[in-house]
Amino acid sequence: MAKRIIIWSPRAKIDLFNILDFYYKRNGTKTYSIKLNNAIHKSIRLLEIHPEIGVQTDIKSIRNLIQGDYEIFYEIKIKTIEILAIWDSRQNPEKQNIKH
């Protein structure tokens, strides 16, 4: 099967920005944020070739790829993979609101 294109939802972009910004502000340096950003993007690039690597969620069309403390929620489509959200799994799961 051909490689799929990765599409980021607005929410996923904001989620990633907030996560990276948190560590930048907490640490006072970009070093960890850059390392974390690279790790998340490396995991997401795996989805281009192996889209079903993530775990099926309760919502049939949505899968979950775990990268360290983060859960990357995504949906497989015919030619694309849409990154829906990035969730810090150390947070209260009741605050999580992943919907199709």
Buried (B, 14 or more C-beta within 10 A) or exposed (E): EEEBEBBBBEBBEEBBEEBBEEBBEEEEEEEEBEEBBEEBEEBBEEBBEEBEEBEEBEBEEBBBBEBEEBBBBBBBEEEBBBBBBBBBEEEEEEEEEBEE
